[in-house]
Amino acid sequence: MLEIPKIISVDDHVVEPPNLWVERLPSKYKDKGPRVERDRAIFNFEGGVFSYEKGAKDGEECDWWIYDDLVYPFPKLSAAVGFDSLDVTPVTFDQIRPGCWKQKERLEDMDANHVEASVNFPNVLPRFCGQAFLERQDKELALLCVKAYNDWMIDEWCAGDGKGRLIPMTIVPLWDPLLAAEEIRRCADKGSHAIAFTENPHPLGLPSIHAADNHWDPVFQACADTETILNMHIGSSSKMPATSPDAPFAVSSTITFSNAMGSFCDYILSGVFDRFPDLRIAYAEGQVGWMPYVIERMDKLWEERDNSSDFGVMLPNRPSSYIADHIYGCIFDDEVGLLNRDLIGMDQICFEVDYPHADSTFPHTKDVATSIVTKAGLNDEEIYKLMRGNAIRGWGLERFGITQ
């Protein structure tokens, strides 16, 4: 039997506690800032669109996030572990597993699941990179909300008994790259060296990675200067891949990796890594099985097309050369990717548990990990890299006392 070392998961989520912003925002925002209200809800599905009716007398009890003009029910899928069935019905904080949002119980769940350390993305109200704050008109309040979340993440969730086990990941004000760079530096001074960012800014109404004015360079420079890794989760563009409006959800769930695939091409072919050779990025829940062909395709285009033409690949070096030490792929069950690890680079593949989401391997993560590394034929060194070594290097976990 292969021995799986204690796991470092580079993609988990924390459900934001209901008092997070209530306790940290100025009193004048009491009725406008994020807060939770318990009410009834009826779920509807029509024309391929989910909707919820708040206050329905015949509905189920639900905790609703209220923030400015946003009224959003707490969906079960955001805290799916522990439920017998998976669906989009709303839930209350009383119904979800305590480890979803309470530090002590989270650490206990990690111990039971063979996990030493965990990097946590935002989850319900902010969504995966703080899109909720981008979408509100009151940007003064939105910036305060971003900072309040980050202070809670660093000073509470990842402090005390969680220090060195819960690894802080902060968010940025997406609407202003200079403010974002300032917040990256502020959080790095407080001990956070990972940010959640969007896989594709364009669907959010923001300039793309290819913007002629290099719009996002202040963010990339701040990350490089502070040794902060830029993490992009599937769905952080607020857009999921689909083939048609009437296709079953299983279709979208199968091709979610295409979001990461597009972003992967954007970052390499935009020349970002030439401008910022110390920048590191990671694709949470993106898997890696698709990478070998995409790498091959980019390299062929680079070889075959004149870099001075409109159709050329405008890079001084082969596209595949930008992956090592720059791009980390994250997997939870990708046997195909591991079988092709030599084409990707074993140093660039990390493992994730995805607690507490529907794809999470909790509480059987060690068994799942043993199965996939056995089927892929990984040796002890490769297993170590996948389960913890690459995470230590890519996320700079030595600063948290994790050295091997």
C-alpha positions in Angstrom: 0.0 0.0 0.0 1.2 3.5 -0.9 1.5 5.9 2.0 -0.3 9.2 1.5 1.4 12.0 3.5 -0.7 14.6 5.4 -2.5 16.5 2.7 -2.3 20.2 2.0 -5.5 21.2 0.1 -5.2 24.3 -2.1 -8.9 24.6 -2.7 -11.5 24.6 0.1 -14.1 27.1 1.0 -15.3 28.8 4.2 -19.0 29.8 4.7 -18.9 33.4 5.8 -20.4 33.7 9.4 -23.5 35.8 9.6 -21.9 38.4 11.8 -18.8 38.9 9.8 -19.7 42.3 8.4 -22.1 43.4 11.1 -19.2 43.4 13.6 -16.7 45.2 11.4 -18.5 47.9 9.4 -19.3 51.4 10.7 -22.7 51.7 12.4 -24.0 53.9 9.6 -24.0 50.8 7.4 -26.1 48.7 9.8 -29.1 48.6 7.4 -27.1 48.5 4.2 -24.1 46.2 4.9 -24.1 42.4 4.6 -26.2 40.6 7.2 -28.4 37.5 7.5 -32.1 37.4 7.9 -34.1 34.2 8.5 -37.3 33.9 6.4 -39.1 31.4 4.4 -38.3 30.7 0.7 -39.9 28.9 -2.2 -37.6 27.6 -4.9 -38.6 27.9 -8.6 -37.0 26.6 -11.8 -38.4 27.9 -15.1 -36.8 28.3 -18.5 -33.5 27.0 -17.2 -33.3 29.7 -14.5 -33.3 29.2 -10.7 -35.2 31.7 -8.6 -36.3 32.0 -5.0 -39.3 33.8 -3.5 -38.6 35.4 -0.1 -41.3 35.5 2.6 -43.5 32.8 1.0 -45.9 31.5 3.7 -45.7 27.9 2.4 -41.9 28.0 1.9 -39.1 26.3 3.8 -37.0 28.2 6.4 -33.9 29.8 4.9 -31.2 32.2 5.8 -31.0 35.1 3.4 -28.0 37.3 2.8 -29.1 40.9 2.6 -26.6 43.5 1.3 -27.6 46.8 -0.3 -29.9 45.8 -3.2 -28.9 42.1 -3.0 -31.3 39.6 -1.5 -29.7 36.1 -1.8 -30.7 32.8 -0.3 -28.1 30.5 1.3 -27.9 27.6 -1.2 -27.3 24.0 0.0 -24.6 23.4 -2.7 -22.4 26.0 -1.0 -22.2 23.8 2.1 -23.1 20.4 0.7 -21.1 18.1 3.0 -23.2 16.1 5.4 -26.4 16.2 3.3 -27.8 13.0 1.9 -29.0 14.6 -1.3 -27.6 17.4 -3.4 -29.9 20.1 -4.8 -30.3 23.8 -5.0 -32.8 24.2 -2.1 -31.9 26.9 0.4 -30.7 26.1 3.9 -30.1 27.7 7.3 -26.8 28.0 9.3 -28.4 25.5 11.7 -28.7 22.9 9.0 -25.2 22.9 7.7 -22.1 21.1 9.1 -20.5 23.3 11.7 -17.1 22.8 10.1 -18.3 24.9 7.2 -18.1 28.1 9.2 -16.7 27.4 12.7 -12.9 27.1 13.1 -12.8 24.5 15.8 -15.1 22.1 13.9 -13.2 22.8 10.7 -9.9 21.8 12.2 -11.6 18.6 13.6 -12.9 17.8 10.1 -9.4 18.3 8.7 -7.9 16.0 11.3 -10.5 13.3 10.5 -9.8 13.7 6.7 -6.0 13.4 6.8 -5.6 17.1 6.0 -2.9 19.2 7.6 -3.5 22.6 6.0 -6.1 24.2 3.8 -6.4 27.3 1.6 -9.9 28.7 1.8 -11.7 30.6 -1.0 -14.7 32.8 -0.2 -18.1 31.1 -0.7 -21.6 32.4 -0.4 -22.0 36.2 -0.2 -18.8 37.3 -1.9 -18.8 34.4 -4.3 -15.4 33.0 -5.5 -13.5 36.3 -5.9 -15.6 39.0 -4.4 -17.9 39.6 -7.4 -20.8 40.7 -5.1 -18.8 43.8 -4.1 -17.9 44.6 -7.7 -21.6 44.6 -8.6 -22.8 47.1 -6.0 -23.1 50.8 -6.8 -21.8 52.0 -3.4 -18.1 51.5 -3.9 -17.2 53.1 -0.6 -19.2 50.5 1.3 -17.9 47.8 -1.1 -14.3 48.6 -0.3 -15.0 48.5 3.4 -16.6 45.1 2.9 -13.6 43.8 1.1 -11.3 45.0 3.8 -13.6 43.6 6.6 -13.6 40.2 4.9 -9.8 40.2 4.6 -9.3 41.3 8.2 -11.6 38.5 9.4 -9.8 36.0 7.2 -6.4 36.9 8.6 -7.1 37.9 12.1 -9.8 35.3 13.0 -10.3 32.4 10.7 -6.6 31.8 10.1 -5.4 32.9 13.6 -5.3 31.1 17.0 -5.6 27.4 16.6 -5.9 27.8 12.9 -2.5 29.5 12.4 -0.4 27.5 10.1 -3.3 25.2 9.2 -5.9 27.5 7.7 -3.9 29.5 5.1 -5.3 33.0 4.5 -6.6 33.9 1.1 -7.9 37.4 0.6 -9.9 39.3 -2.0 -9.4 42.6 -3.8 -11.6 45.5 -5.0 -11.9 44.3 -8.6 -13.2 47.6 -9.9 -9.9 49.4 -9.4 -6.5 47.8 -10.1 -4.6 50.4 -8.1 -6.9 49.9 -5.0 -6.5 46.2 -5.6 -2.7 46.5 -5.6 -2.8 48.5 -2.4 -5.0 45.9 -0.7 -2.7 43.1 -1.8 0.2 44.9 -0.1 -1.8 45.7 3.0 -2.8 42.0 3.4 0.7 40.8 2.7 2.0 43.0 5.5 -0.6 41.3 7.7 0.5 37.8 6.6 -1.6 36.9 3.6 0.2 35.9 0.4 -2.7 34.5 -1.6 -5.6 36.3 -3.4 -8.7 35.1 -5.0 -9.0 36.6 -8.5 -11.3 36.1 -11.5 -10.4 33.5 -14.1 -11.7 36.0 -16.8 -12.5 39.7 -16.1 -14.3 40.2 -19.4 -17.6 38.6 -18.4 -17.6 40.8 -15.3 -17.6 43.9 -17.5 -13.9 44.5 -16.8 -10.9 44.9 -19.1 -9.5 41.6 -20.2 -6.0 40.3 -19.5 -5.1 41.4 -23.1 -6.1 45.0 -22.5 -3.8 47.3 -24.6 -3.2 49.6 -21.5 -2.1 46.6 -19.4 -4.9 47.4 -17.1 -4.1 44.6 -14.6 -0.4 45.2 -14.3 -0.6 46.9 -10.9 -2.2 43.8 -9.5 0.4 41.5 -11.1 3.2 43.8 -9.9 1.9 43.8 -6.3 1.6 40.0 -6.4 5.1 39.6 -7.7 6.5 42.1 -5.2 4.9 40.5 -2.2 5.3 36.8 -3.3 1.5 36.5 -3.4 0.0 33.8 -5.5 -3.0 34.6 -7.7 -5.8 31.9 -7.4 -8.6 31.5 -9.9 -11.5 29.3 -9.1 -13.9 27.8 -11.7 -16.9 30.1 -11.9 -15.0 33.2 -10.7 -16.0 34.9 -13.9 -19.6 34.5 -12.9 -20.1 32.4 -16.0 -20.1 28.7 -16.4 -19.7 26.8 -19.7 -22.9 25.5 -21.4 -23.8 24.0 -24.7 -27.4 25.1 -24.8 -30.1 26.5 -22.4 -31.9 23.2 -22.3 -28.8 21.0 -21.7 -28.9 19.2 -18.3 -26.7 20.5 -15.5 -24.4 17.5 -16.0 -23.2 18.9 -19.3 -22.0 22.1 -17.6 -20.5 20.1 -14.7 -18.5 18.0 -17.2 -17.0 20.9 -19.1 -16.3 23.3 -16.2 -12.5 22.8 -16.9 -13.0 24.9 -20.1 -13.1 28.0 -18.0 -9.6 27.2 -16.6 -8.4 26.2 -20.1 -9.4 29.6 -21.6 -7.7 31.5 -18.8 -4.6 29.3 -19.1 -4.3 30.4 -22.7 -5.0 34.0 -21.8 -2.2 34.2 -19.3 0.4 32.5 -21.4 -0.4 34.1 -24.7 -0.9 37.6 -23.3 2.8 37.9 -22.3 2.0 38.5 -18.7 4.8 36.1 -17.6 7.4 38.0 -19.7 6.5 41.2 -17.9 6.2 39.6 -14.5 8.6 36.6 -14.4 8.0 36.1 -10.6 4.2 35.9 -11.0 2.5 32.7 -9.9 -1.1 31.6 -10.6 -3.2 28.6 -9.8 -6.4 27.1 -11.2 -8.7 25.8 -8.5 -11.0 22.9 -9.5 -9.7 23.3 -13.1 -8.1 19.8 -13.3 -5.2 19.2 -15.6 -6.1 16.4 -18.0 -6.8 18.9 -20.8 -3.4 20.6 -20.5 -1.1 18.3 -22.7 -3.0 19.0 -25.9 -3.5 22.7 -25.2 0.3 23.0 -24.5 1.0 21.2 -27.8 -1.4 23.4 -29.8 0.1 26.6 -28.4 3.7 25.5 -29.1 2.7 24.5 -32.7 1.2 27.9 -33.3 4.3 29.6 -31.9 6.5 27.5 -34.3 4.4 27.9 -37.4 3.2 31.5 -37.4 5.2 34.6 -37.8 5.2 36.5 -34.5 5.0 39.8 -36.4 1.7 39.0 -38.0 -1.8 39.6 -36.7 -2.2 35.8 -36.2 1.2 35.2 -34.6 2.0 34.2 -31.1 3.7 37.2 -29.8 6.1 35.6 -27.3 9.9 35.5 -27.3 9.9 32.0 -25.9 7.9 28.8 -26.5 4.5 28.9 -24.7 5.2 25.7 -22.8 8.2 27.3 -21.3 6.1 29.6 -19.2 4.4 26.8 -17.2 7.1 25.8 -14.8 7.2 27.9 -11.6 4.3 30.0 -12.9 1.1 28.0 -13.3 -0.3 25.4 -10.9 -3.1 23.1 -11.8 -5.3 21.7 -9.0 -7.0 18.4 -9.1 -9.3 16.2 -6.9 -9.7 13.1 -9.1 -7.9 13.6 -12.4 -6.3 10.2 -13.2 -5.9 11.1 -16.9 -3.9 14.2 -15.9 -1.7 12.2 -13.6 -1.0 9.6 -16.3 0.2 12.5 -18.5 2.1 14.3 -15.7 5.4 14.3 -17.6 3.8 16.4 -20.3 2.5 18.9 -17.8 5.2 18.9 -15.2 4.8 17.0 -11.9 6.1 20.1 -10.1 3.0 22.0 -11.2 0.1 19.8 -10.0 -1.5 20.2 -6.6 -4.3 18.4 -4.7 -7.5 19.8 -3.4 -10.4 18.6 -1.2 -13.0 21.2 -2.1 -14.6 21.1 1.3 -17.6 21.7 1.8 -18.8 21.7 -1.8 -20.5 19.0 -3.8 -17.3 17.7 -5.4 -15.6 17.3 -2.1 -13.9 14.0 -1.3 -14.5 14.6 2.5 -14.5 12.4 4.6 -12.8 9.8 2.3 -10.0 12.0 0.8 -7.2 9.7 1.8 -8.8 6.7 0.2 -9.5 8.7 -3.0 -6.0 10.0 -3.1 -4.6 6.5 -2.6 -6.7 5.2 -5.5 -5.8 7.9 -8.0 -2.0 7.8 -7.3 -2.1 4.0 -7.5 -3.9 3.9 -10.8 -1.5 6.6 -12.2 1.6 4.8 -11.0 3.0 7.7 -9.0 6.2 7.0 -7.0 6.8 8.3 -3.5 8.5 11.5 -4.6 5.6 12.3 -7.0 3.0 11.5 -4.4 4.8 13.9 -2.0 4.8 16.7 -4.6 1.1 16.2 -5.4 -0.1 16.0 -1.8 2.0 18.7 -0.2 5.4 19.5 -1.7 4.1 21.6 -4.6 1.7 23.5 -2.4 4.5 24.4 0.1 6.6 25.8 -2.8 3.8 27.5 -4.8 2.0 29.1 -1.9 5.2 29.8 0.1 4.0 27.9 3.1 7.4 28.0 4.8 6.3 31.3 6.2 3.6 29.4 8.1 6.0 26.9 9.5 5.3 24.2 6.9 8.7 23.3 5.6 8.4 19.7 4.3 
